[in-house]
């Protein structure tokens, strides 16, 4: 099956740049696009031009005083003391010139992807510039200024009145999106991430279930540090299938952070490229089964921009287009160009080399802990089904 898919892109995505040595580097989006170009799987007919989100659209998920603070910060007019109130000017989220406009574009690119899918122009859309899931109503956090996922879901609820399933496979908990819809029964959030015992933001426990009418529509799988492919995929797929069958969404949004890979410098998970072949495949299958194919995929984390992110994100697009992952060698022209700029030796194949990740001594213990976590999560889903049927 070949699906009509759209790829949202602008060279201006790289304007979202805190400083030269900051781990969040949107050059990874450029590298991914060029890898797809070199692979022959991205054509002009696929391209969707993003727009700037309006201030009213930003205000769907962010307070107006916060938006004004971001604008002032981008013009060099926000004091350090004022910035601290809004999480701006921190080590994680420093101020930079034009930060409002750069962030506005990332949100608008997600809205462009949403409209393309929900107006029937494409079945699926990929916006690698988005996925900034840590932003809060009145505070920046974790490299995220405006939360495009939260704005996008609010936009869907207002404009299309669709039930939304948000699925987050970033190694960090999708806290900003979860809390934005914690009391909303029409938005179901599911995040699989490294346990907060070791990793920012420290949230995302199994017992974070929602509030009031939204109770029972928040799901978390905080897997153990050093989790490997088989355990990750087992708990992810098992929970995803149960959740989508329980919630029966009208549209699926996925956040596709590529920082669960063993080479990522900021996390402690031990997956390989195998999970990045399967994560989009499962989302694609379930979007067709439950949502007539309505699937919007966003970017997210991913801090080894040379060896991991372009390969992982390219697989999302390949699966969107023809449901099969790339295999074999990377295009030589792409490797040669970026190797000249890279501080590390690039991987030259779509797959990771055999035995690239060293064996984990606690593998059995970690797998068993994740299995118990899954059992608890599935029991919560079953309990919620029973409650809803009463």
JOMOHU-V677567 format. One record per backbone hydrogen bond with DSSP energy under -1.0 kcal/mol. CO is the residue of the C=O (numbers start at 1). NH is the residue of the N-H. If there is no record, write none. Layout:
BEGIN
CO&NH, CO&NH
END
This chain:
BEGIN
4&123, 4&124, 6&126, 7&48, 10&13, 11&14, 12&15, 13&16, 15&17, 19&22, 25&28, 26&29, 27&31, 28&32, 29&33, 30&34, 31&35, 32&36, 33&37, 34&38, 35&39, 36&41, 37&40, 43&46, 44&47, 46&7, 48&9, 54&58, 55&59, 57&60, 58&61, 58&62, 63&67, 64&68, 65&69, 66&70, 67&71, 68&72, 69&73, 70&74, 72&77, 73&76, 74&98, 79&83, 80&84, 83&86, 83&88, 84&87, 86&140, 93&89, 93&90, 96&99, 98&102, 99&103, 100&104, 101&105, 102&106, 103&107, 104&53, 104&108, 105&109, 106&110, 107&111, 108&112, 109&113, 110&114, 111&115, 112&116, 113&117, 114&118, 115&119, 116&121, 116&122, 117&120, 123&295, 124&6, 125&297, 126&8, 127&130, 127&299, 131&133, 133&176, 137&63, 139&136, 141&144, 144&141, 146&148, 147&151, 148&152, 149&153, 150&154, 151&155, 152&156, 153&157, 154&158, 155&159, 156&160, 156&161, 163&250, 163&251, 164&188, 165&253, 166&190, 167&255, 168&192, 171&194, 173&175, 174&178, 175&179, 176&180, 177&181, 178&181, 181&184, 182&211, 184&187, 186&164, 188&166, 189&219, 190&168, 191&221, 193&223, 195&198, 199&202, 205&208, 207&209, 209&216, 209&218, 211&214, 212&215, 214&217, 217&189, 219&191, 221&193, 221&223, 223&195, 224&227, 227&270, 228&232, 229&233, 230&234, 231&235, 232&236, 233&237, 234&238, 235&239, 236&240, 237&241, 238&242, 239&243, 240&244, 241&245, 242&246, 243&247, 244&248, 251&165, 252&296, 253&167, 254&298, 255&169, 260&271, 261&264, 268&226, 271&262, 272&275, 274&278, 275&279, 278&282, 279&283, 280&284, 281&285, 282&286, 283&287, 284&288, 285&289, 286&290, 287&291, 287&293, 291&294, 293&295, 294&252, 295&125, 296&254, 297&127, 298&256, 299&256, 301&258, 304&308, 304&309, 308&312, 309&313, 310&314, 311&315, 313&317, 314&318, 315&319, 316&320, 317&321, 318&322, 319&323, 321&3, 328&350, 331&335, 332&336, 333&337, 334&338, 335&339, 338&342, 348&330, 353&356, 360&363, 362&366, 363&367, 364&368, 365&369, 366&370, 367&371, 368&372, 369&373, 370&374, 371&375, 372&376, 373&377, 374&378, 375&379, 376&380, 377&381, 378&382, 379&383, 380&384, 381&385, 382&386, 383&387, 384&388, 385&389
END
